[in-house]
Amino acid sequence: MPFDVYLNVAVGGVLTGLVYGLMALGLSVIFGVVRVVNFAHGEMMSIAMYLAVVLFAAFHLDPLIMMVPIAAVLFVFGYALQSGLINPFITRPEHSQFLLLVALAIVIVNVLLIIFGPDARTVQTAYAYDSYQLGPLIVDAAKVYAATAALLFAALLFAFFRFTLVGKAIRACADNYTGALVVGLNVNRLYALTFGIGAACVGAAGAMMTLIVDVTPMLGPSYTLLAFVIVITGGLGSMPGALLGGLLIGLTEALAGLIFTPSAKSMFAFAILVLVLLFRPQGLLGRKAA
Amino acid sequence: MAALIERLTDDGSRRTMIWAAVLVAALVIAPWVVNDYLVTVLIVILYLAYTGQAWNIMMGFAGQLSLGHAIYVGLGAYIAAFLFTRFGVGPWVGFLAAMPVAAACGAIIGFLAFRFGVTGVYFAILTIAFAEFARIGFDHLDIVNAAAGLFLPVAQYSHNDLWRLRGDPTMFYYVILAATVVVFILCRVLIRSRIGYFWLAIREDEEAARAAGVDTFRCKLYAVMISAAITSFAGVFYAFFYNNLFPEQVFNISQSIQIILGPIIGGVGTLFGPILGAFVLTGLAESLNSALTALGLDLPGAEQVFYGVCLLFVVAALPEGIWPWLARRLGIAERAG
C-alpha cells in the first residue's frame, strides 16, 4: 500500500481521536473528582447523539451548532443525576456504585431502543462528503470540524478549571476531600457541578460524533469501555492525558483497521490498555500517587 | 466423612442447615412438579447461582473485583466444544482440559495485576480488557469458526447420555443442580479454611494482613485461579446446553455483568447471597416477561428497562444485598459474611 494511504488514515484517526478525547475528558473529570466510576458514560453519550439526530431530522439544525444546547441539556441531566441518585453512593464500596451505574446504563440503552428502534440513524449534513486536499492528503471536512470543535471545548474546560474560582474549588475537592470540607466548600454541590460538567463534555462529544458515525442504541456500552481505555491510558485526573489518550487510541484504531481488519481494531486499543496498566499504571501523563 | 460433615455444620445454626436442606429437597423434586418451561428457567437460575458463587470467591472472600468473568466462561465453553466437535472428546474430559487453561489465564491476569500493584477500579478494568481482548480474538480465530460461531450436533432427546451431556433439559437441570450444591459446599469449606481467613483479612485490610504475615500476593492469586477454574465448568455447561457458541455472546461484557449481578443483589461475601440473587433476578425478569406478554405489549427493551429500574431500587434500598437483611429477619445470622 502506498505511504499516503497510511497517512490519510492516520490523520483521520487522529481527528476522530480528538473527539474521543473530549468524551474521555468528561469521564476523567467525573472519575478524578467525584471518584465514582461512571459506567453509564457511553450511554450518556448516546442520549446526546440521539438529541443531535432528532434536532437535525426535525429542524435541520447542524449538530456542530446544536452541540452547545445539547451540552447544556446533558449538564442538567448530569447535575440532577449526581445530586439525586449518585450522591448517597459516594461512600459506598466500588461494586455498589458499579451496579448503580450499570442499572442506569441498562435503563438508558433500552429506553432509547423503545423510542428509536434498533435501526441506525445518520445525520446527512451538506458537508458530509466534502473534503480538504493538502498535497497527497485528503481529509474529511466533517472530521476536521468535529475535531476543531472538540479542541475548542477542551480549551474552554482547561480555562474553566485553571482560572475560575469554581474550577479551583473543584480541583480542591479532588485533591483533598476533607480539606475541602474544612475550608467550607459545599462539596455536594461541587460534585453535582462536576458531574454536570463531565456530562456536558460527553454531550458535546456525542453531538460531534454524529458527523462521524451512525447512531444506534447499542453504541453506549462500547463507548463506555473506550472512554475507560482512553482515560487510563492517558492518566487518571490528567486532562491533557485524556486528550492524548484519545488521540493515541483513535490513531491505533484507524491504523489497525487498515492493516488488519476493522472489526479487530478495538483489540489493539485493549492491548494498549493492558500494556499501560502493567508498565505505567498511573497512565502516560498521570502523576505517580494519583 | 463424619469429620467433614462435622466441619460443614459446626458453627452454622441448625436453622440454616434446615433451610438449606429444604431448598435442596425442593429443587430435587421440582422437575416432577413444574412444567418444561419452568425447568429451563430453573436451569438459568442455577447457572447464575453457580457462576455467582464462583465470582464471589474472588470478590466476596478476597475482595478482588473482577468484571471480566466472561473470559473463563468463554474459555471453558470453547475448549470443551472444540474438543467435542473436532475429536469427539466428551465434556467431562473437556472440562479437565479447560479447567487448567482457565486457571492459568486467571493466574496470568492475577500475576500481572498483583505484581504491578494494579488494584481496585484499575484491576476491574484490566479484567474487562482481557475479556474483551479474548472476545475479539476469538471473533477472528478461524480454528473455532471465528464470528460464524461453533455449533454442537443437536442433542438426541430419545435417551439421556450423561457422559456426553446429550439429553433433555431435565438431565441438564440435575447436572447444574449438583454442580451448584458441590460449589456451595466447596465455598463453605474454603471460607472456613486457613486460606479463607487469609482472604477475609486481605479483603478487610490488605496492608494489615501483609503486616500480620499473610502472603497476600499468593493468596490473591489462588483466589483468582480457584474462581476461574470453577467458572470454566459453567462454560462447558453453557456450550452443551445451548449447543451453539458465538464469541459475541459468551465473551461479552453483558455475560460478566450477568454473573456478578446475582451475588451483589443477594449479598456479596455471603454463601446464600449468590443463590438468592439468582432466584430474585431471574424471577423478576421472567415474571416481567410474562406480565408484558399477558398485557399484549410487544416492546423490545421494556423488560430490560423495568429490570434496570428494579435493580436501581434494590441497590439503593439494600446496600448489603438481600440475604443479610433476610437472614436478620429470619434470625439466622451468617458469620462469614
Interface residues (C-beta under 8 A of the other chain):
Chain A: V37 L85 P88 R92 E94 H95 S96 F98 L99 L100 V102 A103 L104 A105 I106 V107 V109 N110 V111 L113 I114 P118 P217 P221 L225 F228 V229 I232 T261 S263 A264 S266 M267 F270 A271 L273 V274 L277 L278 F279 P281
Chain B: M59 L65 L67 L112 A113 F116 G117 V118 G120 V121 Y122 A124 I125 L126 I128 A129 F130 E132 F133 I136 G137 D139 H140 A147 I253 S254 I257 I260 L261 I264 I265 V268 L299 P300 G301 A302 Q304 V305 Y307 G308 V309 L311 L312 V315 A316 P319
